[in-house]
Amino acid sequence: MSIQRWLARKSVEALQRESTSHGLNRTLGPTNLLLMGIGCIIGAGVYVMTGAAAASFAGPAVTISFVLAGGACALTALCYAELASTMPVAGSSYTYCYATLGEGAAWLLGWLLLLEYGLASAILAVGFSGYFASLLSEFGATVPSIRVNLIAVFVVAMAILVLIRGVRESAVANNVIVAVKLIVLLAFIIVGASAIDPEHWTPFVPPHQGGFAYGWQGVFRAASMLFFAFLGFETVATAASEARNPQRDIPIGILGALAACTLIYVVFSAVLTGIVPYRELGVADPVAVAADRMGSPHFATLIKIGALMGLASVLLVVTYGQSRVAFTMARDGLLPPMFCKLHPRFRTPHLGTLMLGAISMIAAALLPISVLGDLVSLGTALAFSIVCLAVMWLRTLRPDLPRPFSVPFGGLGGSGSATCRSQLSCCAGP
């Protein structure tokens, strides 16, 4: 790739024109996007990470940690919302990087996103397999012990088939799954509220025991850990090409999903730590432990079903996001044309979805979840940093650009703006 092409940038006007000529069906409204965001955020984190954060770091003050983590994510979410309303096209942070830092950086970031989404699909499939096996054991059935995780392969295949059928069908399926998942969480909160022992909340912030063990040091350490429980809100931005009114609906979907999930996490963690002493929550299934304390084994079964629904909904949205990033990269000539070829009937990028899904199935079938977990975090921090940088870049170079949604207090005003814009223009490339 030549230096000129490496630095080449796609203009915002070109991206805005693409938003009206991509060929995808605009069928997603604000409710679909809101539920898509909730579906992708609430997954394994709420069932596993809450207990670990409370037991090892924050105690009952894990509720404060969730607020801190949600606030940190909100700053990035505001940047996503502004850029998605300004450039309402598929591709999310890949597209924003292309319009600011150039084609070379966009190519690298696009591959990182494909890696992140693909391996996340594999992790979710492996997690689904584990919960499914646990659920079967309650009915006296067992899953044959073989080296290939066939259940994980099957669940990825089902997600691929749903997405190939069309985004409307996948949105309906996601809405149903998210509804069931939220009903289960709500049931836990309502039923668990009657089993709360206020003594378990005392002291609310346990005394500091050195390092990051409890105290306010532990609260902030838990917040950094729980940050990953919010990942997924950015996937809403990948649906900009299929939103009916992206300038309005994408910010609603991103910020609404983040706000709703923060509230759910805070209430959920308060109930969880009120039922079980926080030191006993450092297990893989803290919610099941709480359900057992309520003396309801059938309710524990319901919780496992809710976990399966949560993992399935996140898997569906992550697979969707990966296929749309690949679709956008192919349209830009950075991937083979097959990734942007649409099905003649369903108008979805079926070949790209199949190809990427097959890679995720292989990873889910063969790799352990510990290896997948190390790999999936590779592109997340970089993608978020690029999005924040893109906002500052466009605010400086294009202060007159129409922004249906703007990050509050994010402007670069003052007499230095013109000089800064001139300097950035000189080094921005073609």
Phi, psi and omega per residue, in radians:
M1 nan 2.165 -3.102
S2 -1.230 2.823 3.127
I3 -1.068 -0.694 -3.129
Q4 -1.071 -0.780 -3.136
R5 -1.246 -0.606 3.123
W6 -1.032 -0.624 -3.101
L7 -1.632 -0.122 -3.095
A8 -1.095 2.408 -3.139
R9 -2.099 2.541 3.048
K10 -1.535 2.275 -3.082
S11 -1.234 2.688 3.097
V12 -1.072 -0.645 3.134
E13 -1.105 -0.681 3.103
A14 -1.127 -0.700 3.110
L15 -1.134 -0.684 3.127
Q16 -1.165 -0.613 3.077
R17 -1.182 -0.659 3.119
E18 -1.082 -0.505 -3.097
S19 -1.150 -0.234 3.133
T20 -1.937 0.032 -3.051
S21 -2.361 0.380 -3.053
H22 -1.454 -0.322 3.107
G23 1.572 -0.140 3.110
L24 -1.393 2.669 -3.140
N25 -1.407 2.314 3.088
R26 -1.596 1.659 -3.058
T27 -2.140 -0.090 -3.023
L28 -1.690 2.199 3.065
G29 -1.765 -3.090 -3.099
P30 -1.073 -0.604 3.122
T31 -1.155 -0.768 3.089
N32 -1.028 -0.777 -3.100
L33 -1.205 -0.661 3.099
L34 -1.091 -0.814 3.135
L35 -1.213 -0.553 3.058
M36 -1.080 -0.786 3.119
G37 -1.114 -0.792 3.109
I38 -1.087 -0.718 -3.132
G39 -1.099 -0.596 -3.120
C40 -1.453 -0.500 -3.109
I41 -1.377 -0.890 -3.066
I42 -1.422 1.879 3.139
G43 -2.602 -2.213 -3.088
A44 -1.113 -0.472 -3.073
G45 -1.015 -0.804 -3.075
V46 -1.216 -0.449 -3.107
Y47 -1.587 -0.306 -3.055
V48 -2.143 -0.916 -2.932
M49 -1.242 -0.492 -3.137
T50 -1.046 -0.819 -3.128
G51 -1.117 -0.755 -3.128
A52 -1.125 -0.727 -3.139
A53 -1.141 -0.698 3.134
A54 -1.218 -0.765 -3.047
A55 -1.200 -0.654 -2.995
S56 -1.722 -0.420 -2.954
F57 -2.286 -0.961 -2.881
A58 -1.856 -0.350 -3.034
G59 1.127 -2.575 3.126
P60 -1.075 -0.374 3.132
A61 -1.272 0.171 3.038
V62 -1.050 -0.409 3.065
T63 -1.105 -0.677 3.070
I64 -1.160 -0.677 3.123
S65 -1.051 -0.684 3.103
F66 -1.118 -0.695 3.114
V67 -1.114 -0.759 3.132
L68 -1.120 -0.761 3.141
A69 -1.153 -0.716 3.102
G70 -1.126 -0.646 3.099
G71 -1.140 -0.692 3.095
A72 -1.111 -0.740 3.109
C73 -1.159 -0.569 -3.117
A74 -1.084 -0.594 3.129
L75 -1.101 -0.743 3.070
T76 -1.230 -0.651 -3.140
A77 -1.069 -0.639 3.094
L78 -1.091 -0.689 3.113
C79 -1.154 -0.751 3.075
Y80 -1.037 -0.744 -3.093
A81 -1.123 -0.740 3.129
E82 -1.120 -0.825 -3.101
L83 -1.193 -0.628 3.120
A84 -1.186 -0.587 3.109
S85 -1.336 -0.491 3.126
T86 -1.417 -0.675 -3.136
M87 -2.176 1.387 -3.022
P88 -1.364 1.145 3.130
V89 -2.239 2.843 3.099
A90 -1.196 2.816 3.072
G91 2.007 -0.402 3.056
S92 0.961 -2.256 -3.028
S93 -1.112 -0.445 3.055
Y94 -1.050 -0.840 -3.131
T95 -1.127 -0.729 -3.139
Y96 -1.106 -0.675 3.101
C97 -1.141 -0.685 3.137
Y98 -1.078 -0.660 -3.086
A99 -1.388 -0.202 -3.074
T100 -2.071 -1.057 -3.027
L101 -1.584 -0.227 3.056
G102 1.924 3.012 -3.010
E103 -1.171 -0.684 -3.125
G104 -1.084 -0.836 3.110
A105 -1.138 -0.633 3.107
A106 -1.132 -0.690 3.122
W107 -1.082 -0.801 3.118
L108 -1.114 -0.783 -3.122
L109 -1.164 -0.653 3.109
G110 -1.046 -0.739 3.108
W111 -1.174 -0.634 3.075
L112 -1.113 -0.688 3.104
L113 -1.150 -0.733 3.105
L114 -1.078 -0.709 3.086
L115 -1.113 -0.807 -3.115
E116 -1.059 -0.875 -3.110
Y117 -1.160 -0.725 -3.106
G118 -1.125 -0.794 3.132
L119 -1.260 -0.540 3.043
A120 -1.100 -0.686 3.071
S121 -1.045 -0.738 3.140
A122 -1.134 -0.743 3.119
I123 -1.068 -0.799 -3.132
L124 -1.095 -0.667 3.123
A125 -1.159 -0.719 3.101
V126 -1.139 -0.724 3.077
G127 -1.092 -0.721 3.078
F128 -1.031 -0.742 3.135
S129 -1.059 -0.733 -3.141
G130 -1.122 -0.797 3.120
Y131 -1.148 -0.654 -3.138
F132 -1.129 -0.722 3.093
A133 -1.113 -0.695 3.108
S134 -1.121 -0.678 3.124
L135 -1.169 -0.719 3.117
L136 -1.086 -0.607 -3.107
S137 -1.110 -0.479 3.113
E138 -1.212 -0.345 3.123
F139 -1.831 0.252 3.087
G140 1.401 0.166 3.133
A141 -1.800 2.701 3.123
T142 -2.300 2.666 3.070
V143 -1.629 2.238 -3.136
P144 -0.957 2.394 -3.113
S145 -1.514 1.770 3.086
I146 -2.297 2.881 -3.046
R147 -1.276 -0.439 -3.117
V148 -1.699 2.201 -3.112
N149 -1.459 1.541 -3.051
L150 -1.229 -0.549 3.123
I151 -1.127 -0.736 3.107
A152 -1.092 -0.716 3.102
V153 -1.077 -0.754 -3.097
F154 -1.112 -0.748 -3.065
V155 -1.223 -0.600 3.047
V156 -1.149 -0.723 3.127
A157 -1.066 -0.693 3.124
M158 -1.146 -0.687 3.104
A159 -1.108 -0.689 3.122
I160 -1.095 -0.784 -3.113
L161 -1.112 -0.705 3.121
V162 -1.105 -0.744 -3.113
L163 -1.220 -0.613 3.106
I164 -1.154 -0.591 3.115
R165 -1.069 -0.472 3.091
G166 2.413 2.661 -3.090
V167 -1.180 -0.506 3.099
R168 -1.157 -0.778 3.127
E169 -1.141 -0.722 3.127
S170 -1.163 -0.600 3.098
A171 -1.154 -0.705 3.106
V172 -1.120 -0.806 3.116
A173 -1.062 -0.740 3.132
N174 -1.123 -0.704 3.130
N175 -1.067 -0.716 3.131
V176 -1.138 -0.801 -3.122
I177 -1.106 -0.772 3.138
V178 -1.114 -0.681 3.121
A179 -1.073 -0.787 3.123
V180 -1.106 -0.755 -3.133
K181 -1.074 -0.763 -3.138
L182 -1.200 -0.611 3.094
I183 -1.098 -0.725 3.121
V184 -1.114 -0.788 3.122
L185 -1.108 -0.721 3.114
L186 -1.117 -0.686 3.111
A187 -1.099 -0.711 3.104
F188 -1.085 -0.741 -3.122
I189 -1.142 -0.778 -3.092
I190 -1.191 -0.860 -3.123
V191 -1.187 -0.713 -3.107
G192 -1.203 -0.436 -3.124
A193 -1.050 -0.564 3.141
S194 -1.336 -0.230 -3.126
A195 -1.826 0.144 -3.110
I196 -1.263 2.344 2.997
D197 -1.914 1.902 -3.087
P198 -0.981 -0.391 3.122
E199 -1.092 -0.453 3.139
H200 -1.240 -0.263 3.118
W201 -1.618 0.097 -3.075
T202 -2.044 2.175 -0.113
P203 -1.309 2.562 -3.091
F204 -1.135 -0.758 3.007
V205 -1.914 1.792 -3.085
P206 -1.049 2.625 -3.137
P207 -1.024 2.518 -3.138
H208 -1.141 2.340 -3.109
Q209 -2.075 0.395 3.125
G210 1.707 2.534 -3.124
G211 1.115 -2.266 3.102
F212 -1.890 0.335 3.138
A213 -1.464 1.772 3.052
Y214 1.146 -2.997 -2.973
G215 1.167 -3.045 -3.140
W216 -1.215 -0.434 3.037
Q217 -1.077 -0.724 3.120
G218 -1.198 -0.595 3.111
V219 -1.082 -0.792 3.131
F220 -1.243 -0.611 3.088
R221 -1.127 -0.708 3.096
A222 -1.132 -0.620 3.110
A223 -1.104 -0.699 3.111
S224 -1.156 -0.559 3.100
M225 -1.276 -0.727 -3.090
L226 -1.366 -0.152 3.049
F227 -0.923 -0.644 -3.095
F228 -1.264 -0.292 3.067
A229 -1.243 -0.228 -3.131
F230 -1.748 -0.149 -3.110
L231 -1.075 2.442 -3.111
G232 2.254 -0.397 -3.130
F233 -1.097 -0.523 -3.104
E234 -1.200 -0.297 3.137
T235 -1.124 -0.454 3.121
V236 -1.028 -0.616 -3.114
A237 -1.130 -0.420 3.127
T238 -1.241 -0.227 -3.116
A239 -1.652 0.209 -3.055
A240 -1.041 -0.605 -3.105
S241 -1.243 -0.282 -3.110
E242 -2.019 0.215 3.053
A243 -1.533 2.466 -3.101
R244 -1.166 -0.708 3.123
N245 -2.380 1.358 -2.978
P246 -1.069 -0.597 -3.123
Q247 -1.065 -0.549 3.121
R248 -1.698 -0.757 -2.941
D249 -1.345 -0.610 -3.114
I250 -1.121 -0.845 3.064
P251 -1.024 -0.667 3.104
I252 -1.079 -0.783 -3.120
G253 -1.119 -0.779 -3.088
I254 -1.194 -0.980 -3.057
L255 -1.243 -0.636 3.113
G256 -1.126 -0.757 3.129
A257 -1.115 -0.733 -3.135
L258 -1.134 -0.750 3.130
A259 -1.131 -0.765 -3.122
A260 -1.116 -0.732 -3.107
C261 -1.221 -0.627 3.087
T262 -1.071 -0.781 3.115
L263 -1.080 -0.778 -3.141
I264 -1.083 -0.769 -3.123
Y265 -1.101 -0.738 -3.103
V266 -1.106 -0.863 -3.135
V267 -1.131 -0.764 -3.117
F268 -1.061 -0.804 -3.118
S269 -1.179 -0.570 3.097
A270 -1.129 -0.751 3.124
V271 -1.169 -0.750 -3.109
L272 -1.051 -0.844 -3.132
T273 -1.283 -0.302 3.071
G274 -1.409 -0.392 3.139
I275 -1.550 -0.748 -3.053
V276 -2.089 2.338 3.034
P277 -0.941 2.362 -2.953
Y278 -1.045 -0.505 -3.131
R279 -1.190 -0.291 -3.111
E280 -1.680 0.119 -3.058
L281 -1.690 0.040 -3.108
G282 -1.418 0.971 -3.133
V283 -2.211 2.996 -3.095
A284 -1.286 -0.405 -3.086
D285 -2.258 1.110 -3.065
P286 -1.080 -0.561 -3.131
V287 -1.199 -0.679 3.085
A288 -1.123 -0.642 3.075
V289 -1.060 -0.766 3.116
A290 -1.122 -0.702 3.127
A291 -1.121 -0.673 3.099
D292 -1.129 -0.620 3.117
R293 -1.132 -0.451 3.108
M294 -1.408 0.001 3.100
G295 1.222 0.594 -3.090
S296 -2.348 1.533 3.124
P297 -1.096 -0.543 3.115
H298 -1.174 -0.569 3.110
F299 -1.204 -0.599 3.071
A300 -1.083 -0.644 3.074
T301 -1.113 -0.726 3.109
L302 -1.082 -0.657 3.122
I303 -1.117 -0.705 3.117
K304 -1.143 -0.647 3.072
I305 -1.126 -0.691 3.085
G306 -1.102 -0.660 3.096
A307 -1.114 -0.714 3.099
L308 -1.082 -0.748 3.108
M309 -1.093 -0.726 -3.141
G310 -1.100 -0.793 3.135
L311 -1.139 -0.658 -3.141
A312 -1.151 -0.705 -3.123
S313 -1.178 -0.698 3.109
V314 -1.154 -0.715 3.114
L315 -1.033 -0.732 -3.132
L316 -1.098 -0.779 -3.087
V317 -1.255 -0.705 3.139
V318 -1.128 -0.728 3.100
T319 -1.107 -0.681 3.076
Y320 -1.068 -0.838 -3.116
G321 -1.071 -0.701 3.129
Q322 -1.097 -0.773 -3.109
S323 -1.141 -0.578 -3.123
R324 -1.352 -0.554 3.018
V325 -1.130 -0.780 3.109
A326 -1.104 -0.661 3.102
F327 -1.032 -0.797 -3.125
T328 -1.189 -0.738 3.118
M329 -1.089 -0.674 3.121
A330 -1.161 -0.671 3.081
R331 -1.095 -0.517 3.126
D332 -1.524 -0.004 3.129
G333 1.433 0.226 -3.121
L334 -1.691 -0.073 3.007
L335 -2.414 2.813 3.111
P336 -1.007 2.641 -3.079
P337 -1.041 -0.402 -3.111
M338 -1.027 -0.473 -3.095
F339 -1.287 -0.277 3.095
C340 -1.999 0.152 3.085
K341 -1.326 2.233 -3.060
L342 -1.659 2.531 3.056
H343 -1.127 2.342 -3.069
P344 -1.090 -0.442 -3.111
R345 -1.775 -0.846 -3.021
F346 -1.526 -0.238 3.131
R347 0.996 0.750 3.072
T348 -2.190 2.657 3.115
P349 -1.309 1.332 -2.945
H350 -1.213 -0.704 -3.102
L351 -1.159 -0.770 3.100
G352 -1.110 -0.704 3.113
T353 -1.085 -0.732 3.115
L354 -1.127 -0.789 -3.107
M355 -1.094 -0.867 -3.126
L356 -1.171 -0.672 3.108
G357 -1.112 -0.625 3.113
A358 -1.109 -0.688 3.102
I359 -1.122 -0.732 3.109
S360 -1.110 -0.665 3.127
M361 -1.117 -0.709 3.114
I362 -1.113 -0.782 3.125
A363 -1.093 -0.754 -3.136
A364 -1.150 -0.578 -3.093
A365 -1.305 -0.539 -2.931
L366 -2.008 -0.514 -3.005
L367 -1.646 2.470 3.061
P368 -1.257 2.732 -3.044
I369 -1.172 -0.471 3.123
S370 -1.149 -0.716 3.112
V371 -1.189 -0.752 3.120
L372 -1.068 -0.688 -3.136
G373 -1.106 -0.662 3.109
D374 -1.182 -0.629 -3.072
L375 -1.360 -0.585 -2.988
V376 -1.219 -0.408 -3.103
S377 -1.415 0.014 -3.007
L378 -1.049 -0.829 -3.012
G379 -1.717 -0.105 -2.996
T380 -1.130 -0.926 -3.094
A381 -1.101 -0.686 3.129
L382 -1.136 -0.747 3.141
A383 -1.070 -0.758 3.127
F384 -1.131 -0.706 3.128
S385 -1.119 -0.706 3.134
I386 -1.094 -0.726 -3.133
V387 -1.094 -0.794 3.127
C388 -1.115 -0.700 3.110
L389 -1.153 -0.642 3.136
A390 -1.094 -0.658 3.104
V391 -1.097 -0.825 3.138
M392 -1.125 -0.673 -3.137
W393 -1.088 -0.860 -3.108
L394 -1.234 -0.598 3.087
R395 -1.089 -0.551 -3.116
T396 -1.442 -0.828 -3.069
L397 -1.408 -0.579 -3.067
R398 -2.230 1.157 -3.124
P399 -1.176 -0.363 -3.117
D400 -1.578 0.035 -3.095
L401 -1.182 2.289 3.107
P402 -1.073 2.263 -3.134
R403 -2.229 1.693 3.109
P404 -0.988 -0.545 3.034
F405 -2.287 2.329 -3.111
S406 -2.200 2.505 3.039
V407 -1.143 2.168 3.137
P408 -1.038 2.403 3.101
F409 1.023 0.526 -3.084
G410 -1.799 0.082 -3.063
G411 -1.321 2.744 3.053
L412 -2.001 1.370 -3.092
G413 -1.611 -2.989 3.089
G414 1.701 2.982 -3.064
S415 -1.226 -0.339 -3.114
G416 -1.376 -0.164 -3.049
S417 -1.125 -0.749 -3.088
A418 -1.122 -0.734 3.109
T419 -1.113 -0.741 3.137
C420 -1.111 -0.715 3.111
R421 -1.099 -0.686 -3.136
S422 -1.142 -0.742 -3.140
Q423 -1.167 -0.712 3.120
L424 -1.159 -0.654 3.131
S425 -1.082 -0.631 -3.109
C426 -1.172 -0.560 -3.058
C427 -1.837 0.102 -3.047
A428 -1.416 -0.284 -3.098
G429 1.561 -3.062 -3.087
P430 -1.108 nan nan
